[in-house]
Amino acid sequence: MSTHQFYEFQAIDKRLTDEEMGVLRSLSTKAQISATRFVNVYNYGDFRGNVGTWMNEYFDAHLHIAS
């Protein structure tokens, strides 16, 4: 049985730059990425980023749901 995972990150205090969004895109080609948000659902793979690093460098809030 595979695990389905939902990841969402929100940038509240500042918007992501084009360069920062490019870094995020390099780790996930299917994610929805904007200047304030990263959202992806993983059905057969895993999140390739580091949550702690992403929270320190890019985002202010994070949600992870797994089934």
Helices and strands as residue ranges (DSSP letters): E 5-10, H 18-27, E 32-33, E 37-42, H 51-57, E 61-66
